[in-house]
Amino acid sequence: MSPKKWTVKQAVSDALEKVRTIRADRPTGAILIAVGGLTAAGKSFLSRQFQSALRTLGEKAWILEGDRFILPKARRPPSERYPEEVYELDRLRRALAALTAGEAFLAPFYHKMGTATDRVSVPVRDAKNVPSTLGHRGDYRVKDASPLLAEHRQRLACADSRLWVDADTKDLLEEVPPNGDVWIFDSELALAFPDFRAYYDRSYAVWASRVRRRRNFLNAVLKGERYPVLSEEEAREKVEGFFLEDDRFNQRHLRHAQVCIDNT
């Protein structure tokens, strides 16, 4: 069955009604809304619209970005098969499973301020502020990074999270505590796998023409929101690479959404 095709405003109204209905039947426990779609089509914009509207209902609403599980380019094999060698898919799966089960989960931080997506790591100058005691969280070996919380608070997906440092990679990690809040999973991979889709209470796909998506991406680069060190020519080359991934892999999964938003 083809997904319903709505505007952003209609989709936001739908999400609010869905959450109200779920809360009437299930007053406690996490609610998971998925936002998938194509590169630069407007996934993050829709996710923020959902979050803002849900908070007006009195719901605690948070966004989990799938890009947080992208591997830095230096840690990928030369073949870079998409998505299995570009994303830490197993860790992303565990995060979604834990979230819906009301369990804690960990997620790295990422930034798009260089020429490629990278991880936020703890600089050597800050290492002296991190306690040396090793512990374990999931499949990570970690050190407590609570002293760095104030500096990185704006990066947190959830206000109640705590920070750790991966002892092996020095990546900064957010540990989200168990909660029954509303989560919005924003990722180009959100609709790609049946086991992902089984977790969702509602799913949305965002589509836009290639012309619109190219314009959105270039504007974000010019504003310094994504890859600000790229020249316009480099940005055009990069977005064309993203389009190839969309055409080969992501485009065909949009049909799995319950609602489709056309941002053209």
LOKE-627958 format. One line per 4 residues: number of its first residue (from 1); for each residue x, y, z of C-alpha. Coordinates in pm, 1 decimal, m for minus. Layout:
NUM = X Y Z  ...
REM end
This chain:
1 = 0.0 0.0 0.0  134.3 345.1 m91.9  196.3 589.9 194.1  m30.3 888.5 247.8
5 = 109.1 1208.6 92.0  81.7 1512.7 315.5  231.4 1853.0 378.8  459.0 1921.1 675.4
9 = 168.7 2086.0 859.2  m53.0 1782.2 804.0  226.0 1548.8 915.1  279.4 1744.4 1238.2
13 = m92.8 1729.6 1315.3  m87.2 1357.3 1244.9  207.7 1299.8 1479.3  37.2 1491.8 1759.9
17 = m281.5 1291.1 1720.6  m87.1 965.9 1709.1  94.9 1044.9 2032.3  m231.1 1146.6 2204.1
21 = m388.4 817.0 2098.0  m92.2 610.5 2214.5  m77.6 788.9 2549.8  m447.1 718.3 2606.9
25 = m380.5 346.2 2568.7  m20.5 337.5 2695.5  42.2 615.1 2950.1  401.1 509.2 3014.3
29 = 681.3 386.0 2793.0  877.1 530.3 2505.4  712.1 630.7 2178.8  928.2 612.2 1866.2
33 = 857.4 817.4 1554.4  1076.5 760.5 1248.6  1167.1 1026.1 993.3  1342.0 884.3 686.6
37 = 1399.0 1017.3 339.5  1649.7 1148.1 92.9  1959.2 1361.0 144.2  1878.5 1730.5 207.7
41 = 1505.1 1672.7 154.2  1410.9 1821.0 492.8  1426.5 1533.6 744.4  1587.6 1740.9 1017.5
45 = 1342.2 2027.0 965.8  1046.3 1790.8 1001.4  1201.9 1628.0 1308.5  1241.3 1966.3 1477.3
49 = 882.0 2054.8 1390.4  765.7 1732.9 1553.8  976.6 1796.8 1862.0  851.9 2152.6 1908.1
53 = 486.5 2057.7 1859.7  509.2 1759.4 2095.7  660.1 1973.5 2368.2  356.8 2201.2 2350.2
57 = 157.0 1892.4 2452.8  374.2 1860.1 2759.9  564.7 1563.5 2618.3  937.9 1527.3 2661.2
61 = 1050.7 1485.3 2301.6  1404.4 1414.6 2184.1  1574.5 1359.4 1848.7  1817.1 1075.5 1781.2
65 = 2013.4 1139.5 1461.4  2124.1 831.7 1271.6  2428.5 1022.7 1148.2  2574.4 985.8 1496.0
69 = 2654.4 626.3 1402.4  2843.5 714.1 1082.7  3201.5 591.9 1100.0  3475.7 850.9 1048.2
73 = 3626.4 806.2 704.2  3962.6 699.7 848.6  3796.5 397.2 1016.5  3617.8 265.8 708.7
77 = 3761.4 m5.8 484.5  3871.7 110.0 138.5  3563.6 m42.2 m25.1  3328.4 179.3 184.6
81 = 3020.6 m25.4 98.4  2709.8 174.0 181.0  2558.4 149.9 435.8  2720.8 m148.9 611.1
85 = 3076.4 m9.9 602.3  2977.6 354.3 646.9  2754.6 314.7 953.8  2797.9 123.3 1279.6
89 = 2476.0 m60.9 1206.8  2499.7 m308.1 1495.5  2536.9 m29.8 1750.1  2253.6 164.6 1589.2
93 = 2033.6 m145.9 1610.1  2117.4 m189.2 1977.3  2036.0 175.1 2045.8  1690.7 148.1 1885.8
97 = 1616.8 m178.2 2065.1  1721.8 m32.2 2401.4  1525.4 287.8 2345.2  1199.8 105.5 2279.2
101 = 1262.1 m138.2 2566.1  1313.1 145.4 2812.7  1681.5 71.1 2859.5  1987.6 295.7 2854.1
105 = 2184.4 326.7 2530.1  2498.6 496.8 2406.3  2558.0 710.9 2099.7  2871.4 888.1 1973.6
109 = 2863.4 1253.3 1869.9  2941.0 1364.3 1517.9  3019.9 1689.4 1345.6  3014.7 1801.4 984.6
113 = 3251.7 2091.4 1014.0  3540.6 1954.4 807.1  3538.4 1802.0 461.3  3376.1 1480.4 586.3
117 = 3160.5 1362.4 875.5  3377.7 1296.9 1179.9  3342.3 1208.2 1547.2  3368.5 1442.6 1843.4
121 = 3662.2 1319.1 2049.4  3826.4 1430.8 2371.3  4132.5 1645.8 2296.3  4458.5 1557.3 2469.2
125 = 4441.1 1883.1 2664.0  4114.6 1769.5 2825.9  4228.8 1414.6 2903.5  4365.1 1522.7 3242.2
129 = 4008.4 1611.2 3346.2  3881.1 1260.1 3271.3  3908.9 1004.4 3555.7  4136.0 714.2 3463.1
133 = 3914.5 434.5 3597.2  3792.5 204.0 3321.3  3440.0 70.9 3308.5  3209.8 m98.9 3058.2
137 = 2891.8 24.9 2895.3  2747.8 m208.2 2634.9  3034.8 m314.9 2410.7  3238.8 m2.8 2490.7
141 = 3531.9 31.5 2730.5  3476.5 372.9 2879.6  3599.8 637.3 3118.9  3371.5 878.4 3300.9
145 = 3356.3 1214.3 3119.4  3124.1 1393.4 3361.3  3372.8 1682.6 3405.2  3317.7 1768.8 3036.9
149 = 2937.6 1780.5 3064.3  2904.6 2158.1 3089.1  3113.4 2212.9 2775.1  2917.2 1963.5 2566.5
153 = 2567.1 1999.3 2709.6  2431.0 2151.5 2387.1  2525.1 1833.5 2198.8  2310.6 1604.6 2414.5
157 = 2003.7 1440.2 2264.7  1848.3 1409.5 2612.8  1883.5 1654.0 2901.5  1928.1 1370.9 3153.9
161 = 2218.4 1201.4 2975.6  2570.4 1153.9 3107.0  2901.8 1150.5 2922.0  3166.7 885.2 2874.8
165 = 3486.8 861.8 2671.5  3557.3 554.3 2462.0  3887.9 438.1 2607.3  3999.3 294.0 2272.9
169 = 3903.4 565.5 2023.1  3870.1 870.2 2255.6  3523.5 931.1 2106.6  3287.4 1121.7 2331.4
173 = 2976.9 913.1 2408.3  2633.4 1006.8 2534.4  2458.5 757.8 2760.9  2083.9 817.0 2746.1
177 = 1913.4 685.3 3059.8  1599.9 470.3 3050.1  1295.3 687.6 2992.5  942.8 680.1 2858.3
181 = 970.8 990.9 2644.6  886.6 1050.4 2277.8  1182.3 991.1 2047.8  1215.8 1103.0 1687.2
185 = 1463.4 893.3 1491.2  1597.6 1108.9 1208.3  1796.6 908.6 954.0  1826.3 832.2 584.8
189 = 1833.8 467.5 697.6  1520.2 487.6 912.4  1305.5 301.8 658.2  1571.7 70.8 516.1
193 = 1554.7 m234.9 740.6  1255.2 m442.9 853.9  1392.3 m478.4 1207.9  1421.9 m99.2 1236.6
197 = 1066.7 m49.9 1111.3  927.5 m297.6 1364.1  1011.6 m55.1 1646.2  818.4 246.8 1515.3
201 = 485.6 378.2 1637.6  463.5 600.8 1328.4  689.2 650.5 1027.4  735.4 935.9 781.1
205 = 934.4 971.8 459.6  1049.8 1310.5 330.6  1090.3 1349.8 m44.3  1199.4 1643.8 m259.5
209 = 1319.3 1691.4 m615.0  1689.8 1670.4 m683.9  1694.0 2041.2 m775.5  1543.1 2134.6 m438.0
213 = 1772.7 1901.2 m246.3  2082.9 2033.0 m421.2  1977.2 2389.2 m335.6  1911.4 2293.5 28.7
217 = 2252.6 2131.0 63.1  2445.9 2416.5 m98.7  2263.3 2672.2 116.2  2353.3 2476.7 431.0
221 = 2720.4 2475.9 327.3  2715.6 2849.3 252.2  2559.3 2919.6 593.4  2824.7 2711.8 767.2
225 = 2573.6 2454.0 890.7  2737.1 2162.0 708.2  3093.3 2119.2 582.0  3169.7 2493.8 587.9
229 = 3527.3 2450.4 462.7  3408.5 2317.5 126.4  3417.0 2535.4 m180.7  3099.9 2551.5 m387.4
233 = 3251.6 2313.6 m642.0  3349.5 2065.5 m367.6  3002.5 2091.8 m214.9  2842.2 2015.3 m550.4
237 = 3064.6 1708.1 m591.0  2979.2 1590.0 m240.5  2604.6 1620.8 m278.4  2616.2 1436.3 m611.3
241 = 2784.0 1150.3 m425.8  2500.8 1151.4 m173.0  2250.2 1141.6 m459.9  2415.8 824.8 m592.9
245 = 2361.5 658.0 m253.2  1999.8 774.5 m252.9  1937.5 640.1 m604.7  2105.6 307.1 m532.9
249 = 1977.8 238.2 m182.6  1757.4 489.8 0.1  1500.5 582.7 m266.6  1339.6 239.7 m282.2
253 = 1270.8 226.8 92.6  1051.9 538.0 106.5  745.3 325.5 25.1  768.7 163.9 368.6
257 = 667.4 486.1 544.8  310.2 533.7 662.6  316.9 899.5 555.7  515.8 1071.3 278.5
261 = 588.5 1446.5 277.0  676.6 1609.9 m55.3  898.8 1912.5 14.0  938.7 2012.4 m348.9
REM end
